[in-house]
Structures are given as C-alpha cells and as structure tokens.
C-alpha cells in the first residue's frame, strides 16, 4: 500500500508528509432557547411564547416575538429589525451568548432617540416565585425602564417577614419616600393590585445565573386613567 494511501486512511496527512493542513473551520451550530414574553400593555398577566436564537458572534439572530440582536466577541449586544434598543440581564447557563432575561424596546413617540419598552422576555426554565417569604432578605437595586438604567429613581427590598419596601427617590442622593407592601399585597400583585392610578402586577423569578442563585422581577403597570401610559420594568439584584 502506498504511503499516501496510508495517510488518507489514518487521517494524518500532516504527520505523513507535512504541509499545511486544509481543515475547514467547524461550522457554528445554531442554538435556540425558549422564553416567556410579557407585553407592556397586556390587560392581564397572560404571557406568550418567545425565542432567541444564537447564529454566532457578529451575525444578526432573530427574536420572537419581534426584532433581532447581534452579540460581539466581548459579549455586548446590539438590537435591530424594528427595535430601537434592548437590555440583556445575566447569562443563560446553557448558552452564555444569550441573556437570561431581556427587555425589548421600540421607537417611542419622541422620535429616534426615544425608546418604549414593549416586551420583557424571561427564560422559560426560570422558577416562578409566588411567596414573598421566598424573597425574604432580597434587594433589587437595579431597575431597567425603556431599556435605560433607572436605578437612581427606585429600589425594592424584602425584609425577613416578606414585607416589600419600595423607595422612590425624587432626585439623586435624596433620602427617598418608602412605601411598605405586605406579603398579602405581593400575592395580590401577581394578578393585579391597584396602586394610585395604575394596576400593578409583579412577577418574581428565581434562577441560577453566572454560577449564583439570583432573583429578578418583571413589573407591569396598566394605567387606570385610559391615557395609554402603560409601562413595564425589569428588576435585578
């Protein structure tokens, strides 16, 4: 048997005669993950199905229900195909290129620079938390509103008894005004609790992200004035 034939059989061309290898790069395998989607103007807490797909770094990947995103080699995201922006929260353990949760924004009434949060997506394998006691001792220091960090405006925290404190800062570095909500209020918020001029719904999730146990909240506010000023927020620790 000729030497070249032996090399072909053993898949050792480089060892058998040298020369540069002509191996083709391994193609990227598209990975899709399921999410649940909350819409900012939903009349109830009903969710819809969503999906993010990873087509590879630098390649536009579609989002269901709408839009697309592209991730760079440094892990940052850019958003397009009808979206004016987005905000990814934590990393999906089974695919760190995808966020565990994401807020999707479309152009608002104020023009190109204005963003309106329309959807919040949460990984379908996140664990829903329905008891305020399960959130005892947790602090939510970062809120995302219309794809912008809104952390200087409000904070949420839960004490050892499951009471939720919401502190609103009217201007940076102020002491803020705190309102307390009981565990029973938290339970009611999961289907809707009227607060001032809005019906507020709060959905809590437990997840393992970045190697740690974390929690996140999705807040929906449905205006009771019929003025269309509905909103959605994403809270993280």
Beta strands, then each sheet from edge to edge (+ up, - down):
strand 1: 31-39
strand 2: 48-54
strand 3: 61-64
strand 4: 68-71
strand 5: 77-80
strand 6: 85-92
strand 7: 95-108
strand 8: 111-123
strand 9: 127-129
strand 10: 139-140
strand 11: 142-145
strand 12: 148-149
strand 13: 154-158
strand 14: 164-168
strand 15: 177-181
strand 16: 193-195
strand 17: 198-209
strand 18: 212-223
strand 19: 231-236
sheet 1: 5+ 4- 3+ 2- 1+ 8- 7+ 6-
sheet 2: 9+ 17- 16+
sheet 3: 9+ 17- 18+ 19- 11+ 12-
sheet 4: 10+ 13- 14+ 15-
end
